[in-house]
Amino acid sequence: MLGLIGNFGPWELVLILLIVLIIVGPGKLPQVGQSLGKALQNFRKAKEEDFKELEEKREK
């Protein structure tokens, strides 16, 4: 089942985007995109900080 998670084709992506558009609506879509971008940025930043902490602990 985990192998199916990353197996998205163009039709699946179109279907997901249409569902999001129907749920959120076209007026709020830019806000949702901005929020998603900020969330991904914060996730990456936290991940990098954790890797740096682990690297510092490993060096000690």
C-alpha distance matrix in Angstrom:
0.0 3.8 5.4 5.5 7.3 10.2 10.6 13.4 16.5 19.8 19.6 16.5 18.5 21.6 20.1 18.9 22.4 24.1 22.5 23.5 26.9 27.4 26.5 28.4 31.0 32.6 35.1 32.7 30.2 32.1 32.1 28.3 27.9 30.4 28.8 25.4 27.2 29.1 26.0 24.4 27.8 28.2 24.7 25.7 29.1 27.9 25.6 28.5 30.8 28.6 28.5 32.3 32.8 30.9 32.8 36.1 35.3 34.6 37.9 39.9
3.8 0.0 3.8 5.4 5.5 8.0 9.6 12.5 15.9 19.3 19.7 16.5 17.8 21.2 20.2 18.5 21.7 23.9 22.5 22.9 26.4 27.3 26.3 27.7 30.5 31.8 34.1 31.5 28.9 30.3 30.3 26.6 25.9 28.1 26.6 23.0 24.5 26.3 23.3 21.3 24.6 25.0 21.4 22.2 25.6 24.5 22.0 24.8 27.2 25.0 24.8 28.6 29.2 27.3 29.2 32.5 31.9 31.1 34.4 36.5
5.4 3.8 0.0 3.8 5.6 6.5 7.2 10.7 13.7 17.3 18.0 15.4 16.8 20.3 19.7 18.5 21.5 23.8 22.9 23.5 26.7 27.9 27.3 28.7 31.2 32.2 34.7 32.3 29.4 30.8 31.2 27.6 26.5 28.9 27.8 24.1 25.2 27.4 24.7 22.4 25.5 26.4 23.0 23.2 26.7 26.1 23.4 25.8 28.6 26.7 26.0 29.7 30.8 28.8 30.2 33.7 33.4 32.3 35.4 37.8
5.5 5.4 3.8 0.0 3.8 5.6 5.2 8.1 11.1 14.6 14.7 11.9 13.8 17.0 16.1 15.2 18.5 20.5 19.5 20.5 23.6 24.6 24.2 25.9 28.2 29.2 31.9 29.8 26.9 28.6 29.2 25.5 24.6 27.3 26.3 22.7 24.2 26.6 24.0 22.0 25.3 26.4 23.2 23.8 27.4 27.0 24.6 27.2 30.0 28.4 28.0 31.6 32.7 31.1 32.7 36.0 35.9 35.1 38.1 40.5
7.3 5.5 5.6 3.8 0.0 3.8 5.6 7.5 11.1 14.2 14.6 11.4 12.3 15.8 15.1 13.4 16.4 18.8 17.7 18.1 21.3 22.6 21.9 23.2 25.7 26.7 29.2 26.8 24.0 25.5 25.8 22.2 21.3 23.8 22.7 19.1 20.6 22.9 20.2 18.3 21.7 22.7 19.6 20.3 23.9 23.5 21.3 24.1 26.8 25.3 25.1 28.7 29.9 28.5 30.2 33.4 33.4 32.9 35.9 38.2
10.2 8.0 6.5 5.6 3.8 0.0 3.8 5.8 9.3 12.3 13.8 11.1 11.4 15.2 15.3 13.8 16.2 19.0 18.6 18.7 21.7 23.5 23.1 24.0 26.2 26.7 29.1 26.9 23.8 24.9 25.6 22.2 20.6 23.1 22.5 18.7 19.6 22.2 20.0 17.4 20.5 22.1 19.1 19.1 22.9 22.9 20.6 22.9 25.9 24.8 24.2 27.6 29.2 27.9 29.2 32.5 32.9 32.2 34.9 37.5
10.6 9.6 7.2 5.2 5.6 3.8 0.0 3.8 6.6 10.2 11.3 9.2 10.4 13.8 14.0 13.4 16.0 18.3 18.3 19.1 21.7 23.3 23.5 24.7 26.5 27.0 29.8 28.0 24.7 26.1 27.2 23.8 22.2 25.1 24.8 21.1 22.0 24.9 23.0 20.5 23.6 25.4 22.6 22.6 26.3 26.6 24.3 26.4 29.6 28.5 27.8 31.3 32.9 31.6 32.7 36.1 36.5 35.7 38.3 41.0
13.4 12.5 10.7 8.1 7.5 5.8 3.8 0.0 3.8 6.8 8.0 5.8 6.7 10.0 10.6 10.1 12.4 14.8 15.2 16.0 18.3 20.1 20.6 21.7 23.2 23.5 26.4 24.8 21.5 22.9 24.3 21.1 19.5 22.6 22.6 19.1 20.1 23.3 21.7 19.4 22.6 24.6 22.3 22.4 26.1 26.7 24.8 26.9 30.0 29.4 29.0 32.2 34.0 33.0 34.2 37.4 38.1 37.5 40.0 42.7
16.5 15.9 13.7 11.1 11.1 9.3 6.6 3.8 0.0 3.8 5.6 5.4 6.5 8.8 10.1 10.9 12.6 14.5 15.7 16.9 18.5 20.3 21.5 22.6 23.6 23.4 26.6 25.5 22.0 23.5 25.4 22.5 20.6 23.9 24.4 21.0 21.8 25.2 24.1 21.8 24.8 27.2 25.1 25.0 28.7 29.6 27.7 29.6 32.9 32.5 31.9 35.0 37.0 36.1 37.0 40.3 41.1 40.5 42.9 45.7
19.8 19.3 17.3 14.6 14.2 12.3 10.2 6.8 3.8 0.0 3.8 5.5 5.2 6.2 8.7 10.0 10.6 12.3 14.4 15.4 16.4 18.4 20.1 20.9 21.4 20.8 24.1 23.4 19.9 21.3 23.6 21.0 19.1 22.5 23.5 20.4 21.0 24.7 24.0 22.0 24.7 27.4 25.8 25.7 29.2 30.5 29.0 30.7 33.9 33.9 33.5 36.3 38.5 38.0 38.8 41.9 43.0 42.5 44.7 47.6
19.6 19.7 18.0 14.7 14.6 13.8 11.3 8.0 5.6 3.8 0.0 3.8 5.4 5.1 6.2 8.6 9.9 10.5 12.4 14.3 15.2 16.5 18.4 19.9 20.2 20.1 23.6 23.2 19.9 21.9 24.1 21.4 20.1 23.7 24.4 21.5 22.8 26.3 25.4 23.8 26.8 29.2 27.6 27.9 31.5 32.5 31.1 33.1 36.2 36.0 35.8 38.8 40.8 40.2 41.3 44.4 45.3 44.9 47.3 50.0
16.5 16.5 15.4 11.9 11.4 11.1 9.2 5.8 5.4 5.5 3.8 0.0 3.8 5.4 5.1 6.2 8.6 9.9 10.6 12.4 14.2 15.4 16.6 18.2 19.2 19.6 22.9 21.9 18.7 20.9 22.6 19.5 18.5 22.1 22.3 19.2 20.8 24.1 22.8 21.3 24.6 26.7 24.8 25.5 29.0 29.7 28.4 30.7 33.6 33.2 33.2 36.3 38.0 37.4 38.7 41.8 42.5 42.2 44.8 47.3
18.5 17.8 16.8 13.8 12.3 11.4 10.4 6.7 6.5 5.2 5.4 3.8 0.0 3.8 5.4 5.1 6.1 8.6 9.9 10.6 12.1 14.2 15.4 16.2 17.1 17.1 20.2 19.1 15.7 17.6 19.4 16.5 15.1 18.6 19.2 16.1 17.5 20.9 20.0 18.5 21.6 23.9 22.4 22.9 26.4 27.4 26.3 28.4 31.3 31.2 31.3 34.2 36.1 35.8 37.0 39.9 40.9 40.8 43.1 45.7
21.6 21.2 20.3 17.0 15.8 15.2 13.8 10.0 8.8 6.2 5.1 5.4 3.8 0.0 3.8 5.5 5.1 6.1 8.7 9.9 10.4 12.3 14.3 15.2 15.4 15.1 18.6 18.2 14.9 17.0 19.3 16.8 15.6 19.3 20.2 17.7 19.1 22.6 22.1 21.0 23.9 26.3 25.2 25.8 29.1 30.3 29.5 31.5 34.3 34.5 34.7 37.5 39.3 39.2 40.4 43.3 44.3 44.3 46.6 49.2
20.1 20.2 19.7 16.1 15.1 15.3 14.0 10.6 10.1 8.7 6.2 5.1 5.4 3.8 0.0 3.8 5.5 5.1 6.2 8.7 9.8 10.6 12.4 14.2 14.8 15.4 18.9 18.3 15.5 18.2 20.0 17.1 16.8 20.5 20.8 18.4 20.4 23.6 22.6 21.9 25.1 27.1 25.8 26.9 30.2 30.9 30.2 32.6 35.2 35.0 35.5 38.4 40.0 39.8 41.3 44.1 44.8 45.0 47.5 49.8
18.9 18.5 18.5 15.2 13.4 13.8 13.4 10.1 10.9 10.0 8.6 6.2 5.1 5.5 3.8 0.0 3.8 5.4 5.2 6.2 8.6 9.9 10.6 12.1 13.4 14.3 17.4 16.1 13.3 16.0 17.2 14.1 13.8 17.5 17.4 14.9 17.2 20.2 19.0 18.4 21.8 23.5 22.2 23.5 26.7 27.3 26.7 29.3 31.7 31.6 32.3 35.2 36.6 36.5 38.1 40.8 41.5 41.8 44.4 46.6
22.4 21.7 21.5 18.5 16.4 16.2 16.0 12.4 12.6 10.6 9.9 8.6 6.1 5.1 5.5 3.8 0.0 3.8 5.5 5.1 6.0 8.6 9.9 10.3 11.0 11.1 14.3 13.4 10.2 12.8 14.7 12.0 11.4 15.2 15.8 13.7 15.6 18.8 18.3 17.9 20.9 22.9 22.2 23.4 26.4 27.4 27.1 29.4 31.8 32.1 32.8 35.4 37.1 37.3 38.8 41.3 42.3 42.8 45.1 47.4
24.1 23.9 23.8 20.5 18.8 19.0 18.3 14.8 14.5 12.3 10.5 9.9 8.6 6.1 5.1 5.4 3.8 0.0 3.8 5.4 5.0 6.1 8.6 9.9 9.8 10.4 14.0 13.7 11.2 14.4 16.3 13.9 14.1 17.8 18.3 16.7 18.9 21.9 21.4 21.4 24.4 26.2 25.6 27.0 29.9 30.8 30.7 33.0 35.3 35.6 36.4 39.1 40.6 40.8 42.4 44.9 45.8 46.3 48.7 50.9
22.5 22.5 22.9 19.5 17.7 18.6 18.3 15.2 15.7 14.4 12.4 10.6 9.9 8.7 6.2 5.2 5.5 3.8 0.0 3.8 5.4 5.1 6.2 8.5 9.6 11.4 14.6 13.6 11.7 15.2 16.2 13.4 14.3 17.9 17.7 16.1 18.9 21.5 20.5 20.8 24.0 25.4 24.6 26.5 29.3 29.7 29.7 32.4 34.5 34.4 35.6 38.3 39.5 39.7 41.6 44.0 44.6 45.3 47.9 49.8
23.5 22.9 23.5 20.5 18.1 18.7 19.1 16.0 16.9 15.4 14.3 12.4 10.6 9.9 8.7 6.2 5.1 5.4 3.8 0.0 3.8 5.4 5.1 5.8 7.7 9.4 12.0 10.4 8.3 11.8 12.5 9.6 10.7 14.2 13.9 12.6 15.5 17.9 17.1 17.7 20.8 22.2 21.7 23.6 26.2 26.8 27.1 29.7 31.6 31.9 33.2 35.7 36.9 37.4 39.2 41.5 42.3 43.1 45.5 47.4
26.9 26.4 26.7 23.6 21.3 21.7 21.7 18.3 18.5 16.4 15.2 14.2 12.1 10.4 9.8 8.6 6.0 5.0 5.4 3.8 0.0 3.8 5.6 5.4 5.1 6.1 9.3 8.9 7.0 10.6 12.1 10.2 11.2 14.6 15.1 14.4 16.8 19.4 19.2 19.9 22.6 24.3 24.3 26.0 28.4 29.3 29.8 32.1 34.1 34.6 35.9 38.2 39.6 40.3 42.0 44.1 45.1 46.0 48.3 50.3
27.4 27.3 27.9 24.6 22.6 23.5 23.3 20.1 20.3 18.4 16.5 15.4 14.2 12.3 10.6 9.9 8.6 6.1 5.1 5.4 3.8 0.0 3.8 5.8 5.4 7.9 10.9 10.7 10.0 13.8 14.7 12.9 14.6 17.8 17.8 17.2 20.0 22.3 21.8 22.8 25.7 27.0 26.8 28.8 31.3 31.9 32.4 34.9 36.7 37.0 38.5 40.9 42.0 42.6 44.5 46.7 47.5 48.4 50.8 52.7
26.5 26.3 27.3 24.2 21.9 23.1 23.5 20.6 21.5 20.1 18.4 16.6 15.4 14.3 12.4 10.6 9.9 8.6 6.2 5.1 5.6 3.8 0.0 3.8 5.9 9.2 11.2 9.9 9.7 13.5 13.5 11.2 13.7 16.6 15.8 15.5 18.7 20.5 19.6 21.1 24.0 24.8 24.6 27.1 29.3 29.6 30.3 33.0 34.5 34.7 36.4 38.9 39.7 40.4 42.5 44.5 45.1 46.2 48.8 50.4
28.4 27.7 28.7 25.9 23.2 24.0 24.7 21.7 22.6 20.9 19.9 18.2 16.2 15.2 14.2 12.1 10.3 9.9 8.5 5.8 5.4 5.8 3.8 0.0 3.8 6.8 8.0 6.1 6.4 10.1 9.8 8.1 10.8 13.4 12.9 13.2 16.2 17.8 17.5 19.2 21.8 22.6 23.0 25.3 27.3 27.8 28.9 31.4 32.8 33.4 35.1 37.3 38.2 39.2 41.2 43.0 43.9 45.2 47.5 49.1
31.0 30.5 31.2 28.2 25.7 26.2 26.5 23.2 23.6 21.4 20.2 19.2 17.1 15.4 14.8 13.4 11.0 9.8 9.6 7.7 5.1 5.4 5.9 3.8 0.0 3.8 5.6 5.8 6.4 9.9 10.7 10.0 12.2 14.7 15.1 15.6 18.1 19.9 20.2 21.7 24.0 25.2 25.8 27.9 29.8 30.7 31.8 34.0 35.5 36.3 38.0 40.0 41.2 42.2 44.0 45.9 46.9 48.1 50.3 52.1
32.6 31.8 32.2 29.2 26.7 26.7 27.0 23.5 23.4 20.8 20.1 19.6 17.1 15.1 15.4 14.3 11.1 10.4 11.4 9.4 6.1 7.9 9.2 6.8 3.8 0.0 3.8 5.6 5.3 8.0 10.0 10.1 11.3 13.7 15.0 15.6 17.4 19.5 20.5 21.6 23.5 25.2 26.1 27.7 29.6 30.9 32.0 33.9 35.6 36.7 38.1 40.0 41.4 42.6 44.1 46.0 47.3 48.4 50.4 52.3
35.1 34.1 34.7 31.9 29.2 29.1 29.8 26.4 26.6 24.1 23.6 22.9 20.2 18.6 18.9 17.4 14.3 14.0 14.6 12.0 9.3 10.9 11.2 8.0 5.6 3.8 0.0 3.8 5.7 7.3 8.4 9.8 11.5 12.9 14.2 15.7 17.3 18.8 20.1 21.8 23.2 24.7 26.1 27.8 29.2 30.6 32.0 33.8 35.2 36.5 38.2 39.8 41.1 42.6 44.1 45.7 47.1 48.5 50.3 52.1
32.7 31.5 32.3 29.8 26.8 26.9 28.0 24.8 25.5 23.4 23.2 21.9 19.1 18.2 18.3 16.1 13.4 13.7 13.6 10.4 8.9 10.7 9.9 6.1 5.8 5.6 3.8 0.0 3.8 5.7 5.3 6.3 8.8 10.1 10.7 12.4 14.4 15.6 16.6 18.5 20.1 21.3 22.6 24.6 25.9 27.1 28.7 30.6 31.8 33.1 34.9 36.5 37.6 39.1 40.8 42.3 43.6 45.1 47.0 48.6
30.2 28.9 29.4 26.9 24.0 23.8 24.7 21.5 22.0 19.9 19.9 18.7 15.7 14.9 15.5 13.3 10.2 11.2 11.7 8.3 7.0 10.0 9.7 6.4 6.4 5.3 5.7 3.8 0.0 3.9 5.4 5.1 6.2 8.6 9.9 10.5 12.3 14.3 15.3 16.5 18.3 20.0 21.0 22.6 24.4 25.7 26.9 28.7 30.3 31.5 33.0 34.8 36.2 37.5 39.0 40.8 42.1 43.3 45.2 47.1
32.1 30.3 30.8 28.6 25.5 24.9 26.1 22.9 23.5 21.3 21.9 20.9 17.6 17.0 18.2 16.0 12.8 14.4 15.2 11.8 10.6 13.8 13.5 10.1 9.9 8.0 7.3 5.7 3.9 0.0 3.8 5.4 5.0 6.1 8.6 9.8 10.5 12.3 14.2 15.3 16.4 18.4 19.9 21.1 22.5 24.3 25.7 27.1 28.7 30.3 31.7 33.1 34.7 36.3 37.5 39.1 40.8 42.1 43.7 45.6
32.1 30.3 31.2 29.2 25.8 25.6 27.2 24.3 25.4 23.6 24.1 22.6 19.4 19.3 20.0 17.2 14.7 16.3 16.2 12.5 12.1 14.7 13.5 9.8 10.7 10.0 8.4 5.3 5.4 3.8 0.0 3.8 5.4 5.0 6.1 8.5 9.8 10.6 12.2 14.2 15.3 16.5 18.3 20.0 21.0 22.5 24.2 25.8 27.0 28.6 30.3 31.7 33.0 34.7 36.2 37.5 39.0 40.6 42.3 43.9
28.3 26.6 27.6 25.5 22.2 22.2 23.8 21.1 22.5 21.0 21.4 19.5 16.5 16.8 17.1 14.1 12.0 13.9 13.4 9.6 10.2 12.9 11.2 8.1 10.0 10.1 9.8 6.3 5.1 5.4 3.8 0.0 3.8 5.4 5.1 6.1 8.5 9.9 10.5 12.3 14.2 15.3 16.4 18.4 19.9 21.0 22.4 24.4 25.7 26.9 28.6 30.3 31.5 32.9 34.6 36.2 37.5 38.9 40.8 42.5
27.9 25.9 26.5 24.6 21.3 20.6 22.2 19.5 20.6 19.1 20.1 18.5 15.1 15.6 16.8 13.8 11.4 14.1 14.3 10.7 11.2 14.6 13.7 10.8 12.2 11.3 11.5 8.8 6.2 5.0 5.4 3.8 0.0 3.8 5.5 5.1 6.1 8.6 9.8 10.6 12.2 14.3 15.3 16.5 18.3 20.0 21.0 22.6 24.4 25.7 27.0 28.7 30.3 31.6 33.0 34.8 36.3 37.4 39.2 41.2
30.4 28.1 28.9 27.3 23.8 23.1 25.1 22.6 23.9 22.5 23.7 22.1 18.6 19.3 20.5 17.5 15.2 17.8 17.9 14.2 14.6 17.8 16.6 13.4 14.7 13.7 12.9 10.1 8.6 6.1 5.0 5.4 3.8 0.0 3.8 5.4 5.1 6.3 8.6 10.0 10.6 12.4 14.2 15.5 16.5 18.4 20.0 21.3 22.6 24.4 25.9 27.2 28.7 30.4 31.7 33.1 34.8 36.2 37.8 39.6
28.8 26.6 27.8 26.3 22.7 22.5 24.8 22.6 24.4 23.5 24.4 22.3 19.2 20.2 20.8 17.4 15.8 18.3 17.7 13.9 15.1 17.8 15.8 12.9 15.1 15.0 14.2 10.7 9.9 8.6 6.1 5.1 5.5 3.8 0.0 3.8 5.4 5.1 6.1 8.7 9.8 10.6 12.2 14.3 15.3 16.5 18.3 20.1 21.1 22.5 24.4 25.8 27.0 28.6 30.3 31.6 33.0 34.6 36.4 38.0
25.4 23.0 24.1 22.7 19.1 18.7 21.1 19.1 21.0 20.4 21.5 19.2 16.1 17.7 18.4 14.9 13.7 16.7 16.1 12.6 14.4 17.2 15.5 13.2 15.6 15.6 15.7 12.4 10.5 9.8 8.5 6.1 5.1 5.4 3.8 0.0 3.8 5.5 5.1 6.2 8.6 9.9 10.5 12.4 14.2 15.3 16.4 18.4 20.0 21.1 22.6 24.4 25.8 27.0 28.6 30.4 31.7 32.9 34.8 36.7
27.2 24.5 25.2 24.2 20.6 19.6 22.0 20.1 21.8 21.0 22.8 20.8 17.5 19.1 20.4 17.2 15.6 18.9 18.9 15.5 16.8 20.0 18.7 16.2 18.1 17.4 17.3 14.4 12.3 10.5 9.8 8.5 6.1 5.1 5.4 3.8 0.0 3.8 5.4 5.2 6.2 8.7 9.9 10.7 12.3 14.3 15.3 16.6 18.4 20.0 21.2 22.7 24.5 25.9 27.1 28.8 30.5 31.6 33.2 35.3
29.1 26.3 27.4 26.6 22.9 22.2 24.9 23.3 25.2 24.7 26.3 24.1 20.9 22.6 23.6 20.2 18.8 21.9 21.5 17.9 19.4 22.3 20.5 17.8 19.9 19.5 18.8 15.6 14.3 12.3 10.6 9.9 8.6 6.3 5.1 5.5 3.8 0.0 3.8 5.5 5.0 6.1 8.5 9.9 10.5 12.2 14.1 15.4 16.5 18.3 20.0 21.1 22.5 24.4 25.7 27.0 28.7 30.2 31.7 33.5
26.0 23.3 24.7 24.0 20.2 20.0 23.0 21.7 24.1 24.0 25.4 22.8 20.0 22.1 22.6 19.0 18.3 21.4 20.5 17.1 19.2 21.8 19.6 17.5 20.2 20.5 20.1 16.6 15.3 14.2 12.2 10.5 9.8 8.6 6.1 5.1 5.4 3.8 0.0 3.8 5.4 5.2 6.1 8.7 9.9 10.5 12.2 14.3 15.4 16.5 18.4 20.0 21.1 22.6 24.3 25.8 27.0 28.5 30.5 32.1
24.4 21.3 22.4 22.0 18.3 17.4 20.5 19.4 21.8 22.0 23.8 21.3 18.5 21.0 21.9 18.4 17.9 21.4 20.8 17.7 19.9 22.8 21.1 19.2 21.7 21.6 21.8 18.5 16.5 15.3 14.2 12.3 10.6 10.0 8.7 6.2 5.2 5.5 3.8 0.0 3.8 5.4 5.0 6.2 8.6 9.9 10.4 12.3 14.2 15.3 16.5 18.4 20.0 21.1 22.5 24.4 25.8 26.9 28.8 30.7
27.8 24.6 25.5 25.3 21.7 20.5 23.6 22.6 24.8 24.7 26.8 24.6 21.6 23.9 25.1 21.8 20.9 24.4 24.0 20.8 22.6 25.7 24.0 21.8 24.0 23.5 23.2 20.1 18.3 16.4 15.3 14.2 12.2 10.6 9.8 8.6 6.2 5.0 5.4 3.8 0.0 3.8 5.4 5.2 6.2 8.7 9.9 10.7 12.4 14.3 15.5 16.7 18.5 20.1 21.2 22.7 24.6 25.8 27.3 29.2
28.2 25.0 26.4 26.4 22.7 22.1 25.4 24.6 27.2 27.4 29.2 26.7 23.9 26.3 27.1 23.5 22.9 26.2 25.4 22.2 24.3 27.0 24.8 22.6 25.2 25.2 24.7 21.3 20.0 18.4 16.5 15.3 14.3 12.4 10.6 9.9 8.7 6.1 5.2 5.4 3.8 0.0 3.8 5.5 5.0 6.1 8.5 9.9 10.5 12.2 14.2 15.3 16.5 18.4 19.9 21.1 22.6 24.3 25.9 27.5
24.7 21.4 23.0 23.2 19.6 19.1 22.6 22.3 25.1 25.8 27.6 24.8 22.4 25.2 25.8 22.2 22.2 25.6 24.6 21.7 24.3 26.8 24.6 23.0 25.8 26.1 26.1 22.6 21.0 19.9 18.3 16.4 15.3 14.2 12.2 10.5 9.9 8.5 6.1 5.0 5.4 3.8 0.0 3.8 5.4 5.2 6.1 8.6 9.9 10.6 12.3 14.3 15.4 16.5 18.3 20.0 21.2 22.5 24.5 26.2
25.7 22.2 23.2 23.8 20.3 19.1 22.6 22.4 25.0 25.7 27.9 25.5 22.9 25.8 26.9 23.5 23.4 27.0 26.5 23.6 26.0 28.8 27.1 25.3 27.9 27.7 27.8 24.6 22.6 21.1 20.0 18.4 16.5 15.5 14.3 12.4 10.7 9.9 8.7 6.2 5.2 5.5 3.8 0.0 3.8 5.5 5.0 6.2 8.6 9.9 10.6 12.3 14.3 15.4 16.4 18.4 20.1 21.0 22.7 24.8
29.1 25.6 26.7 27.4 23.9 22.9 26.3 26.1 28.7 29.2 31.5 29.0 26.4 29.1 30.2 26.7 26.4 29.9 29.3 26.2 28.4 31.3 29.3 27.3 29.8 29.6 29.2 25.9 24.4 22.5 21.0 19.9 18.3 16.5 15.3 14.2 12.3 10.5 9.9 8.6 6.2 5.0 5.4 3.8 0.0 3.8 5.4 5.2 6.2 8.7 10.0 10.7 12.4 14.4 15.4 16.6 18.5 20.0 21.3 23.1
27.9 24.5 26.1 27.0 23.5 22.9 26.6 26.7 29.6 30.5 32.5 29.7 27.4 30.3 30.9 27.3 27.4 30.8 29.7 26.8 29.3 31.9 29.6 27.8 30.7 30.9 30.6 27.1 25.7 24.3 22.5 21.0 20.0 18.4 16.5 15.3 14.3 12.2 10.5 9.9 8.7 6.1 5.2 5.5 3.8 0.0 3.8 5.5 5.1 6.2 8.7 9.9 10.5 12.4 14.2 15.3 16.6 18.3 20.1 21.5
25.6 22.0 23.4 24.6 21.3 20.6 24.3 24.8 27.7 29.0 31.1 28.4 26.3 29.5 30.2 26.7 27.1 30.7 29.7 27.1 29.8 32.4 30.3 28.9 31.8 32.0 32.0 28.7 26.9 25.7 24.2 22.4 21.0 20.0 18.3 16.4 15.3 14.1 12.2 10.4 9.9 8.5 6.1 5.0 5.4 3.8 0.0 3.8 5.4 5.1 6.3 8.7 9.9 10.6 12.3 14.3 15.4 16.5 18.6 20.4
28.5 24.8 25.8 27.2 24.1 22.9 26.4 26.9 29.6 30.7 33.1 30.7 28.4 31.5 32.6 29.3 29.4 33.0 32.4 29.7 32.1 34.9 33.0 31.4 34.0 33.9 33.8 30.6 28.7 27.1 25.8 24.4 22.6 21.3 20.1 18.4 16.6 15.4 14.3 12.3 10.7 9.9 8.6 6.2 5.2 5.5 3.8 0.0 3.8 5.4 5.1 6.2 8.7 9.9 10.5 12.3 14.3 15.2 16.6 18.8
30.8 27.2 28.6 30.0 26.8 25.9 29.6 30.0 32.9 33.9 36.2 33.6 31.3 34.3 35.2 31.7 31.8 35.3 34.5 31.6 34.1 36.7 34.5 32.8 35.5 35.6 35.2 31.8 30.3 28.7 27.0 25.7 24.4 22.6 21.1 20.0 18.4 16.5 15.4 14.2 12.4 10.5 9.9 8.6 6.2 5.1 5.4 3.8 0.0 3.8 5.4 5.1 6.2 8.7 9.8 10.6 12.4 14.2 15.5 17.0
28.6 25.0 26.7 28.4 25.3 24.8 28.5 29.4 32.5 33.9 36.0 33.2 31.2 34.5 35.0 31.6 32.1 35.6 34.4 31.9 34.6 37.0 34.7 33.4 36.3 36.7 36.5 33.1 31.5 30.3 28.6 26.9 25.7 24.4 22.5 21.1 20.0 18.3 16.5 15.3 14.3 12.2 10.6 9.9 8.7 6.2 5.1 5.4 3.8 0.0 3.8 5.4 5.1 6.2 8.6 9.9 10.6 12.2 14.4 15.7
28.5 24.8 26.0 28.0 25.1 24.2 27.8 29.0 31.9 33.5 35.8 33.2 31.3 34.7 35.5 32.3 32.8 36.4 35.6 33.2 35.9 38.5 36.4 35.1 38.0 38.1 38.2 34.9 33.0 31.7 30.3 28.6 27.0 25.9 24.4 22.6 21.2 20.0 18.4 16.5 15.5 14.2 12.3 10.6 10.0 8.7 6.3 5.1 5.4 3.8 0.0 3.8 5.4 5.1 6.1 8.6 9.9 10.4 12.4 14.6
32.3 28.6 29.7 31.6 28.7 27.6 31.3 32.2 35.0 36.3 38.8 36.3 34.2 37.5 38.4 35.2 35.4 39.1 38.3 35.7 38.2 40.9 38.9 37.3 40.0 40.0 39.8 36.5 34.8 33.1 31.7 30.3 28.7 27.2 25.8 24.4 22.7 21.1 20.0 18.4 16.7 15.3 14.3 12.3 10.7 9.9 8.7 6.2 5.1 5.4 3.8 0.0 3.8 5.5 5.0 6.2 8.6 9.8 10.7 12.7
32.8 29.2 30.8 32.7 29.9 29.2 32.9 34.0 37.0 38.5 40.8 38.0 36.1 39.3 40.0 36.6 37.1 40.6 39.5 36.9 39.6 42.0 39.7 38.2 41.2 41.4 41.1 37.6 36.2 34.7 33.0 31.5 30.3 28.7 27.0 25.8 24.5 22.5 21.1 20.0 18.5 16.5 15.4 14.3 12.4 10.5 9.9 8.7 6.2 5.1 5.4 3.8 0.0 3.8 5.4 5.1 6.2 8.6 10.0 11.0
30.9 27.3 28.8 31.1 28.5 27.9 31.6 33.0 36.1 38.0 40.2 37.4 35.8 39.2 39.8 36.5 37.3 40.8 39.7 37.4 40.3 42.6 40.4 39.2 42.2 42.6 42.6 39.1 37.5 36.3 34.7 32.9 31.6 30.4 28.6 27.0 25.9 24.4 22.6 21.1 20.1 18.4 16.5 15.4 14.4 12.4 10.6 9.9 8.7 6.2 5.1 5.5 3.8 0.0 3.8 5.4 5.1 6.1 8.7 10.1
32.8 29.2 30.2 32.7 30.2 29.2 32.7 34.2 37.0 38.8 41.3 38.7 37.0 40.4 41.3 38.1 38.8 42.4 41.6 39.2 42.0 44.5 42.5 41.2 44.0 44.1 44.1 40.8 39.0 37.5 36.2 34.6 33.0 31.7 30.3 28.6 27.1 25.7 24.3 22.5 21.2 19.9 18.3 16.4 15.4 14.2 12.3 10.5 9.8 8.6 6.1 5.0 5.4 3.8 0.0 3.8 5.5 5.0 6.3 9.0
36.1 32.5 33.7 36.0 33.4 32.5 36.1 37.4 40.3 41.9 44.4 41.8 39.9 43.3 44.1 40.8 41.3 44.9 44.0 41.5 44.1 46.7 44.5 43.0 45.9 46.0 45.7 42.3 40.8 39.1 37.5 36.2 34.8 33.1 31.6 30.4 28.8 27.0 25.8 24.4 22.7 21.1 20.0 18.4 16.6 15.3 14.3 12.3 10.6 9.9 8.6 6.2 5.1 5.4 3.8 0.0 3.8 5.4 5.2 6.6
35.3 31.9 33.4 35.9 33.4 32.9 36.5 38.1 41.1 43.0 45.3 42.5 40.9 44.3 44.8 41.5 42.3 45.8 44.6 42.3 45.1 47.5 45.1 43.9 46.9 47.3 47.1 43.6 42.1 40.8 39.0 37.5 36.3 34.8 33.0 31.7 30.5 28.7 27.0 25.8 24.6 22.6 21.2 20.1 18.5 16.6 15.4 14.3 12.4 10.6 9.9 8.6 6.2 5.1 5.5 3.8 0.0 3.8 5.5 5.4
34.6 31.1 32.3 35.1 32.9 32.2 35.7 37.5 40.5 42.5 44.9 42.2 40.8 44.3 45.0 41.8 42.8 46.3 45.3 43.1 46.0 48.4 46.2 45.2 48.1 48.4 48.5 45.1 43.3 42.1 40.6 38.9 37.4 36.2 34.6 32.9 31.6 30.2 28.5 26.9 25.8 24.3 22.5 21.0 20.0 18.3 16.5 15.2 14.2 12.2 10.4 9.8 8.6 6.1 5.0 5.4 3.8 0.0 3.8 5.5
37.9 34.4 35.4 38.1 35.9 34.9 38.3 40.0 42.9 44.7 47.3 44.8 43.1 46.6 47.5 44.4 45.1 48.7 47.9 45.5 48.3 50.8 48.8 47.5 50.3 50.4 50.3 47.0 45.2 43.7 42.3 40.8 39.2 37.8 36.4 34.8 33.2 31.7 30.5 28.8 27.3 25.9 24.5 22.7 21.3 20.1 18.6 16.6 15.5 14.4 12.4 10.7 10.0 8.7 6.3 5.2 5.5 3.8 0.0 3.8
39.9 36.5 37.8 40.5 38.2 37.5 41.0 42.7 45.7 47.6 50.0 47.3 45.7 49.2 49.8 46.6 47.4 50.9 49.8 47.4 50.3 52.7 50.4 49.1 52.1 52.3 52.1 48.6 47.1 45.6 43.9 42.5 41.2 39.6 38.0 36.7 35.3 33.5 32.1 30.7 29.2 27.5 26.2 24.8 23.1 21.5 20.4 18.8 17.0 15.7 14.6 12.7 11.0 10.1 9.0 6.6 5.4 5.5 3.8 0.0
